[in-house]
C-alpha cells in the first residue's frame, strides 16, 4: 500500500486503442438521452429538437476487451442501447460547435445497458435514473479508434446484432444533436476533461436481453463491440 493513501487507490479504467499498445484512460461517462427521433417516439416522447439532456455512468461500469457482461441484480427487464462513443482528448468549457471536433481523440462503439423496469419506476416517482442506468457493468465499450485513423464520422450505419439477429439499426446522420453540437452544449454544463466519454444516443429498436445472449455492436468505420450476457 502506498503511504500516501489510507486505502489503495482504485485501478485506472481504460480502453484499448486501435493500432496502439497504449490505452485510453477513462474519466467520466456522459450519455445523451433520446438523441434519435425514432427512439424518442418508441419511448413515448416528442422528437422535436429541444435542448439535449444528459445522465452519467461511473467509469468503473465499463466492460471492455470483449469480456462478458453480468446480468444485473434486481431487474427482470434489462435493455440494450447501441451507441457511437465519443472519446474526449482535450478538455474545455463553453466550447463552440465549430471548434468542438478539435477536442475529440477518437470514437468507439458502446452499449448503454439499462434496467428498464427500475428506470420506469424512477420516472414515475420523479426520481433520478441512477438505479436504471449506472449499475455495475452498465457500459460495455469497444476499442477507441483515433481520429487520425477514422476521421470524424457524421454518417454511417449503427447496428446491433443479438445472437446474429438485427435488433437495432440506424445511421449517424439521424442524430438529433450531432457530435459538435452535443460537445458544445455539454461543455456549458460541465468542464470537459481528457478521458471523458460521451455516449451519443441510440437508434430505435431497444429491447430486452437475457443470460446467454451474444451482442455484437457496430458503427461503420469503427471496431466492433462484442460481449456476452452471463
N, C-alpha and C positions, 0 to 999 in steps of 0.2 A: 504494500500500500504506500502511496506517496505521502510524505509527511505534510504536504500542503492541503490535504483534504481529510475530513473526518470519516468519509466513506469513499470508496473507489468511484471515480467518475464513470458514467456510462460509456460504452463504446461509441465511436463515431458511426452514425448511419451513413451508408454510401451506396452509390450505384455504379455499375461498370460503365465505361466509356468506350464507344466503338473505336477500334483501332489504336487503343492506348492501354498500357498496363496500369496507369494511374486511374483513380476513381473520383467520382463526383460526390463531395461531401454534402449531405442534405441538411438544411437548416430548418425551414418551416414549409408546411404544405397548405396552400390555399386552393380552394375548389370553387369554381364558378357555378352557380345554380341555374338550371333551366336555360341553357345558352343555345339550344336548338329549338326552333319553333314547334316541330312535331313532338319533341319530348315534352315541351311545356304543355301542349294540348293533351297528351296522354296522361299527364299528371293533373289535369283539370284546371289549367291556368291559361290566361290570355298571353299569347306570344308577342304582343306589341313590344317595341324596343324601349322598355323602361330602363332606368339605371340598373346595372347588374348588382347582384348580391353575392356574398361570399360566405363560406364556412371553412373551418380548418380541421385538419387531422394532425396528430402528433407525428413527428419524424419517425419514431420507432414503430409506426404502423405499416411502414414499408415492408413488402415482401419482394425479394429480388433474386437474381441469378437463377431463375427458373424453379425456385423452391415451391413446395406445396403450401397452400393456404388452409389454415384450420377453420372449419365451420364454427362461427362464434356461439358462445353461450347465450341463453335467454332469448333466443329468436327461433321462429319457425318459418320465417319469410325473408331470407337473405337474397338481395338482388345484385346483379351485375350492372355496371355502367362503364362502358369503354370510352376512353378519352385520349386526346393528344395531351402530353405533358410538356410544359414549357419550363426549361431549366435556366434560372437567372444566374448570370456570371458577373454582373456589375450592378451594385446597388444604387439606390437613389430615391428621392421623394419628389412628388409633383413633376413626374417625367412627362414630357409632351409626347403625343402619339407619333409625331414624325421622328422622334429620337428613341422611341421605345425599343425597337429591334436591336439597337446598339447594346442593350443590356442583357440580351439573350445569349447564353453559352451554347445551348443546343436543345434538342427535342427528343422525347421518348413516348412510349405507349404505356398507359396506366389504366387501372381499374379502380373506380370509386365504389367499393363494395358497401352495401347499405343494409342495415337491419330495418327493412321497410315497416315491419309491424311496430317496432319501437319508435321509429321516426314518426309514424302516423299517430301514435299515442301522444308524443310530444307536441305535434302540431295542434291536436285537438285541445290540449291543455295550455297552449300558448307558451310552451317551454322551449329551451334550446334543443338543437338536434344532436348534441354530442353523443348520446347513447346509441343513436341510429347510425352515426357517421364516423365516430372517432374511436372505434373499438380496436382491439389488438388485430393486427394483420389486415386492416381495412383498406390498405393502399398498395396492392401489388404494382410493380413498375418494372419495365424492361430497361435495356441499355439506353444511355443517353448518347445520341449522335450529335457531334459538334456541328455548329452552323457551317464551319469550313467544309464539311462533307455533304450536308443536306440542304444548305441554304435555309430560307425561311418558308416553310410550307404554308401556302394560303389556300390551296385546293388539293384534293386528293381523297381517295376512299378511306373511310374509317369503318372498321368491321370487327365483329366479334363472332367467333365460332364456339359453340358449346357442343362437345362430343361430335365435332365435324359438321354440325348444323348451323347455318347462319341465323343468329339471333338479333344482331343489331347491324345496321348498315346505313351510312350517311356519307357526307362529304364535308371537308373543312370549309368549303365556300358557303355552307349553310349556317355557320356560326352567326348568331345574332350580334354578338360583340366579338370582333376579330382580335387577334393577339395584340397588335399595337394599342387598340382602344382599351382592351382589358388591362394591360400593364399600366397605361396612363391613368385609368380610373382607380385601380387598386393602389397605385403609388400616392394617391391623395389621401387614402385611408391609413396606410402603413408605409413606413420607410422600408423599401425592399432591400434585401441583403443578398450577397452572393451565397448560393446554396439553396435559396428558396425555390420551390416548385409551384407551378400553377397548373392544376388540372382544369382544362379549358372548357369542359362541358361535354355532355353525352348526347348522341342522336337517339331517336325513338327506338323502341324495342326492348327496353329494360324488362327484366323478369327474374324469376327465382332460380337459384342453383341448389344442388343437393350434393351430399358427400359422394365422391367418386367422379364428379363431372370434371372434364378436362377443358380448360378455357384457353383459346388462342386469340389474342387481340392483335390487330394490325392497323397501322396508319401508313398510307402509301409513301414510300421512300425511307421509312424508318425500320428499325429492327423489331421483329415481332415479340410480343409478350406471351409467355407460356406459363401456366400454373395449373395445379390440380387441387380441387377442394377435398380435404380429408377430414 
